């Protein structure tokens, strides 16, 4: 998800100034270009970007104010995986190991829902504005 957010923020900042390719995005993210292309395809499938044929490069298709962090999470993360994965083999001979799953099971789903709700309240536009403020600090 963080790579997808990085890609989308980079597109918002630079798509009008340069041709944004998977190689450019691999350079800015420090992630292999093959993985960048996979993430781009997921973002395209979600309708957030388009990948231009011919001249090439990616660009935003949806306004940053219309994309939430929750939307991005849903587009690039495997929805079949648990957000918080319970370790599989606690020692059941230990009182804590025997009890931990019952204790955490009562909370993990609620925490996931709170996190997803929080993510729904943050847009790419808000992150972009925060990024611009952060960039000014480094000038």
Buried (B, 14 or more C-beta within 10 A) or exposed (E): BEBBBBBBBBBBBEBEEEEBBBEBBBEBBEBEBEBBBBBBEBBBEBEBBBBEEEEEBBBBBBEBEEBBBBBBBBBBEEEEEEBEEEEEEBEEEEEEEEEBBEEBEEEBEEEEEEBBEEBEEBBBBBBBEEBEEEEEEEE
